[in-house]
Amino acid sequence: MSLTKELLGIICLAIIFAMVFLLGEFLRRVVKVSPEVSRKTVHIGGCLVALLFPFMLKSHWSVLAMATMATAVIIFGKRRGMLPSLDDVSRITRGSVFHPIAIYLCFLTAQLLHRTVYYEIALLVLGFSDSMAALTGVAYGRKKYLVEASDSKSLEGSTIFFIITFIIVEIGLLLFTPISRLDCILVALLIAICVTLFEAISMHGADNLAVPLGTVFILAKNTNPITAVVLYQFLMIAFALVYVNAVAYPFKKVSVTGVIAMVLGIYTAGGLVNYRWMLPLAVAVFVFCRTRWFMAKSSAPSRARPAFYLLVVPIFWILSANLLGKSISEHEASCLLFPSFITSIISQMLISRHNRNDAEHHEYGLYQTVRDTILLNLPVLLGVCLLYRHDLRQPLIWCCMLTVFLDMAVVFSYESLLRKKVPQASCNLLRLRMLLVFVASLVPAGVMLIGRKLCQN
């Protein structure tokens, strides 16, 4: 009976989603509305339909099936030119593809946390804040800022995004959670600040993924009815803003959007996990910006794209540690995934060091790779002994030592498999580099989880 109800729910929702797509096509082809209006109609309509998921579907596998079907239809329609309601905009965007993926990930996370309200708030922010910001930017945007050379946003659109996000989160928390009014205001303000920054640096529609996930995880961290917890989050983001601007601004190596990406990286590490996770990123930002080891001062400072791809894997491990800390202790989750987090940072730094030497035609062979790997990992090993001195378990120490060899393996793999075969200036190289670092960082996580299981037995 439950299976029948689940299948019936999938069929009903699929029909409603099809009607939303047909409405968008009708508005674009027959009524001849602008591409942005038809696109955002489908965007908002899809989010409103997705709000019904927790009431009509019980399993996240059902949501995954629907998200997979929707993604396949969108990709097929885009390639065939069958969805002008989504594709006729002048800018390059993959937001329609990210949309169903974001819905599934938010549903899964909220289900694991047993907090349906997080999912509902995140979907409302995704549907209305993002859409109204885009429409405002198109109609009234005058103060533009560049995310990348081919992707710009407006200050007016970002302002509208901030205001609507604050209102949605504030009302949602007041109506559906037991936390105090003061905490509702503080949490809504924090989320509005953070996801507006996420939206400001997201390229080609990636805000459809970053905004709802950021909303869910910040809600999960801050809906504890203790004002001090929320104030700590404000302290973390204030520290990140002051620190990154003090370190990065005088040397002009990164643009404003690059600075925002660094701020968000440091905040998510310190705010969503703990200060131990913030320190490696803070040191990495300092070394990148204040030394010539990795990046020279340039007349064309790096924009958001390189910083975005550099931070994707570390932020994945930050969110994983935050989520794992809901089922086991936060301290244990921090210990288990810390080596993977460190691997994702140091391996990226080593690749950047390799690229810098290669660009300047300096010799960079086996000896230089081993030397730099040890130089970067030695402070980390000493830091682990200091930061986790009250909980120095053998798996943690061995995994941190394992990262030395993983980092070298990443550099050699990058040199032999990617750098000479993929154009240096292409996005594909950044994506493949990110994938390589992610695969390497999975190893310490697997070792730590197996070690934990053996210790329990």
N, C-alpha and C positions, 0 to 999 in steps of 0.2 A: 504493500500500500504506500509506504513512504517513497519507494522508488518511483511508483506511478505519479505521485504528487510532485516529485522532483522533476521528472520528465515533462509533466504538464506545465510546471513553472518555467522550464527552459523554453518550451514551445511558445508559451504566451509572451514571454519577454522577448524572444527572437522576433515575433510578429510586431511587437511594439517598436523594437529597434528598427525593423524594416520600414515601418511607417515614418519614423523620424528621418531616415535617409531619403525616403520618397518626398517628404515635405521639403527637405533641403533642395532636392533636385527640382521640385515644382517651383520653388521661390527663385532659383537661379535661371531655369530655362524658360519658364512661362511668365512669371512676374518681372523678371529681369532685375532683381535686386543686385546690389554689389556683391562681389565674391566674399568679402569679409562678413557681410550680414548673413549670407546663406551658410557660410562655414561656421559661424558662431551659433547659428540656430541649431545646427546639427550637434555642435559641441555642448550647448546647454541642454538640449533635449536628451542627448545620450547620458549626461550626468543625472538628470531627473529620473530617467528610467532606471539607471543603475542604483538609485536610492532604494529601489524596491527589492534589491537582491537579498538583504538580510531577512526579509519577510516572506519571500517566495522560494528561496533556495537555502538549504541547510548545509550543503557541502561546498567547500572551496573548489573541489574538483569540477563541480558544475559551472562555477564562475570561470574557471580556467578554460573549460571547453567553449564557453560563450566568447571569452576574450580571444581565444585562438581563432574561432570562426570569424569574428569581427575583424581581426588583424588580417586574416587571409583575404577577406572580401575587399578590405581597403587597399591592400597592396595590389591585388589583381585589378581592381577598378582604376587605381592610379596608373598602372602600366598600360592599361587599355584606353585611358582617357575617358572612362565612363562616369567619373564622379566630378564634374566641374564645380559642383557646390563645395567641394573640399580642395580642389586643385588649382582653381583659377587665380589665386592670389599671386602677386608679383614676386614675393620673397620666396626663398627656399625654405621649406618647412617639412618636418616629419612628425608634426604634432598629432595628426590624425592616427598615425601608427602607434605612438606612445600612449595615446589616450586609453585604449582597452587594456594595455599592459599595466598602466598605473592603477586602473580600477581593480584589477585582480590583485596586485601587490598590496594595495590598501585594504582590500577585503580580507586577504590572508592574514595580514599583520593584526588587524582589529580583531579577527576571530581568535588568533593565538593569544591575544591580550584580554579576550572576553570583554571588549569595550566597543559595542556597535556604534556608539555615539561618535567615536573617533572617525570611523569610516564615513558617517553621514556628514560631519563637519568638513572633512577633507574633500568630499565630493562637491559640496556646495561651494567651497573656496575654488576648487578647480573649475567648476561650471561658470560661476558668476564673476568672481574677481578677475580671472584671466580673460574672460570674454569682454567684460566691460572695459578693462584696461586696453585691450587691443582696439576696440571700436573707438574709444576716446582718443587713443594715439593717432588713429587714421584720420578722424574728423577734426581734432583740435590740437594735435601734437605740434608744438613749435620748438620746444627746447629738446633737441635730439642729442643722444649720446651713442657712441659706437660700441657694440659688443665685439663685432668683427668687421672687417672691411665691407662685407656684403650684408650685414645684419645690424640694424640700428633700432633703438627704442626711444620713447619720449618720456620726459620728466612728468608730463601731465598724465600719461597712462600709468606710470609707476605710482603716482600719488593716488589715483583712483583705485588702483589695486590695493594699496595700503589701507585706504579708508574702508572699502567693502570687506576686505579680509577681517579687519578689526571688528566690524559690526557683526559679521557672520559668526565668528568665534565667540564673541561676547554673548550674543543671544543664545547660541547653542549651549554654552556652558551654564548660563543662568537657568535655562529651561530644563536641561536634561542631566545635570550633575549636581551633587550636594555641596560643592565648594562655595566659599564665601564670595560676596560681591567684590570685595577688594581683590581676591585672588583671580576672579573671573576677568577683571579689568587688566590686571598685571599679565596674566597668561595671554589674553587676547592681544595686548600690546606687544609682547615678546614675539608671538607667532607672526603678527603682522610685519614687524621689523625683519625677522629672519626670512620669511618666505618672499617678501618683497625683494630682498637682496638676492635670493635664489632666482627669482624671476628676472631680475635685472641682468644677470650674467648668463642665463640659459640661451643657447643658440639653436636655431632651426627647430623650434617647437619642443626642446627638451624640458621646458618649464612644465609641460603637461605631465612629466614624470617627477621632476624635482619638487614642485610645489605641493602636491597632495601627500607625497611620502614625508617631506619635511614637516608638514602639518601634523600627520599622525604621530611621528616620533617625538616631536616637541610636546604634543599633548600628553603622550604616554609618560614623559619625564616630569611634567609639571602639574598634573591634576591631583597630586598629593596635597591635601588641604593644609600645608605648612607654608606660610608666606616666605620663610627663610629659603626654602628650596627654589622658589621662583626668583627671589632676589639674587640668589647665587647665579642663576642663569644670566641675569642682567649684568652681574659683575663679570662673568666670562666674556660676554659679547663686548662689553666696554673695554676690557683688557685687550681683547683681540683687535679692536679698532685702533686703540692707542698704540699698541705694540707694532702692528703691521705698518701703520702710517709712519711711525718713528723710524722703523728699520728700512722700509722700502722707498718711501717718498723721496728722500734727498738724492738717491742714486738714479732715479728715473729708469730703472730696468724693466718695470712693469707698468702697464696702464692702470687707469682707475678700476676697470673691470677685473683686471688681474689682482689688484689689491683686494677687491671685494671677495674674490674666490679664496684668497689666502685667509682673510678674516673669517669666512664661513668654515674653512677647514679647521682653524684653531678653535673656533667656538664649538663646533660639533664634537671635537675631541674632548675638550675640557668640560663642556656643558652636558653632553649626553653620556659620557663615560666618567672620567675623573681627570684630575690635574696631571697624573702620570702619563696619560695619553696625549695631553696637550704639549708637554715638554718636547718630545721629538719633532713635532711639526713646527714649534716655535724656533727650535734650533735650526731646522732645515731652512726655514724662511730667512733666518739671519745669515746663514752661510751662503744661500743663493744670492741674496741681495747685497751683502756687504763684502764679499770676496770675489776674486776673479777666477775662482776654481771652476765654476759652472756656467757663468753667464757674464758676458762683457756688457759695459754700458753701451746702449744703442740709440741711434737717432730715431729709430722706429721701435718703441718699446713693445714688448710682447703683450698681446691682448688676452682675452678670456680663454680662447681655445686651448693653448698649451697648458695653462693652469688648470682648466677643467679636466683635461685628460690625465694630468698628473695626480689630481686629487680624487678621481673616481674610485680607485681601488682602496686607498686609505679610508675614505668615507664609507665604503661598503663594510669594512671591518669595524668601523666605529658603530654603524647601525646594527651590525650583527652582535657586537658585544652588548649594546644597549638592550637588544631584544632578548639575548640569552640571559641577561641579568634579571629578567622578569620571571624566569623559571628556576634559576639557581641564584646564589648570592651574587651581587654585583661585583664584589671583590674577586670571587672565583672566576666569573666570566671575564673580568679584566685580565687575570693571569693566563687563562686558557688561550685567548686570542691575541695577546700582546705580541708574541713573536711574529705572527702573520702580519700584523700592523707594521712592525718594524721592517720586515722584509719588503713590504710594498713601498716604504719610504726610501730606504737605502738603495734598493735596486734601481729606482727611478733616478736617484742622485748620481749613481755610478754611470748610468746610460747618458745622462746629461754631461757628465765629466768627459765621457768618451767622445761625445759629439763635439764638445768644445775643442778638444785636442785635435780631433780629426779635421775640423773646419780650419784650424790654424796650422795644419800640416805638421803637427808635433808627433813624435813617435809615441805610440801607446800600445804596447804589447802585453805579454803575459806578466812580466815583472811589474809594470805600472798598474795593471788591473789588480793583482794580488796586493800590492802596496796600498793602493787607495781603498780597497775593500777592508783591509785590516785597520787602516787609519780611521775609517768611518764606523766600523763595528766595535772597535776597542772602547770608545767612550760609551757606546750603548751597553756593552756587557758590564762596564763599571756602574753605569746608571741603573741597570736592572738589579745589581747587587745592593745598591743603595736604596732604591725606591721600594724593592720588595724584600728588604732585609728581614722582615718579620714572617715572611712566607716563602722562603727560598726552597721550593720543591725541586727535586732533581729534573723532572720533565721540563720545567721552565728554563733552567740553566742550560740543559742539553739542547733545547730547541733554539735558544738564543745563539748558541755556538753553531748550530746547524745553519742559521741564517747567513753566516759568513760564506759557506760553500754555495748556498742557493743564490746569493747575490752575484757571485762570480759566474755561476752557471747562466744566470739571466743575461749578463753582459756578453758572454761568449755566444749564447744563442742569438741574441740581438745582432751581433756582428756577422755571424755566419748565415743566419736565416733571413734577416729582414733588411738591414741597412743597405747592403749592396744590391738588393733585388727590388726594393720599393723606393720610388722617388722620395727624396728627403723632405720636400715641401708639402707632401700630400697628407690629407687627413687619414688615409689608410695606414700610414706608418705609425701615427699616433694611436690609432685604434688597435693595431696589431701589437704595438709595444705595451699598451694597457693590458691586452689579453695575456701576453707573455708574463707580465708581472703578476697578474691575478693567478695564473696557474701555479707559478712558483710559490706564491703566498699561501696556497691551499695546503702545501706540505706540512708546515709547522702546525696548522690548525688540526690536521688529521693526527699528527703525532701526539699533540697535547690531549686531544679527546680520547685517543686510544690509551694513553698513559693514565688519564683520569679513570677510565673504565677498569683498567688493571688494578689500580690502587684501591678502587671500591671493592673489587672481588677479593 
